[in-house]
Amino acid sequence: MYFEIQRIAGLIKEAATPRPTRFDPRPRLAQELRRILDSIPSESIPETLRAALLSGEAVGDEADHWLPHVRRWLADECARTGV
């Protein structure tokens, strides 16, 4: 699951990056996020992140808010698995 969380963190980082006004990657990021989330059990997602990830909010306008939380989840998973 470490690699899936790593991919999720990358999507949220991309969503949090400033971009030109005419370019909106959110639909693509949300679609990729859904594909990744389909491959992991929802109960394995920390409670503080679950709703934001499942709704796509984490790759929306609030991505910069969610990025530290996902990075913490990634660090916790790394510590848990030793990856």
N, C-alpha and C positions, 0 to 999 in steps of 0.2 A: 504494500500500500504506500510505501515511502515514495515511489516514483509517481504514483497518481497525485499525491499531495504536492510533490515538486512541480508537476505540470499545472495543478490548480494555482499554486503560488505564482507561476510564470504568467498565467492568464490574468490574474488580478494585478500583477505588476504592470502588465501591458495596458490594462484598463485604467490604471492610475496615472499613467504617463500622459503628460499634456500632448495634445494633437491638434492639427489644423481643424478649424471649425467645419469644414466641408467633409471631413473624413471621420466616420463613426464606426469603430470596430466592434461596438458592443453586441450587435446581433451575432456576429461570427464568434465572439468570445463566449457569449451565452450558450450558443449551440455546442461549442467544444466543451464547455463546462458541464453541460447536461450529459454529454457522451461519457466524460470521465466519471461523473457521479453515478451513472448507471452501472459502472463496474465495481463500485464499492458499496458495502452495506451502510445505509443511512445512519444506523445506530453507532457506527464507528466515527462519525463526524462529531466533533465537540459541540455540546449544546449551544455554546455562544455563537457558533458559526452556522449551524444547521439551517436555520431559516433563511439567512442571507445567501447561502450557497444554493439551496434548493429553489429559491425564488429568482436567482440570477442577480439579486441586488449587489452581490459582492463584485460583479464585473460591470456595475453601472456607475452612476455618479458618485457613489460612496466608496469606490474601490480603494482610495487612499486610506480610508478608515479601517477597512477589512484586511489590508495587506499585513500589518503587524500581527494580527490574530492568526492568519494562515501561516505566517513564518514561525510563530510559536508552535503551532500544531505540527509543522514540519520538523522543528527541533525536537519536540517531544517524541515524535515517531522515530526519529533518528536515534535518540537516546534509548528508546524502548527496544528497537530492533538491532542496534549496533551497526547500522549502515553508515 
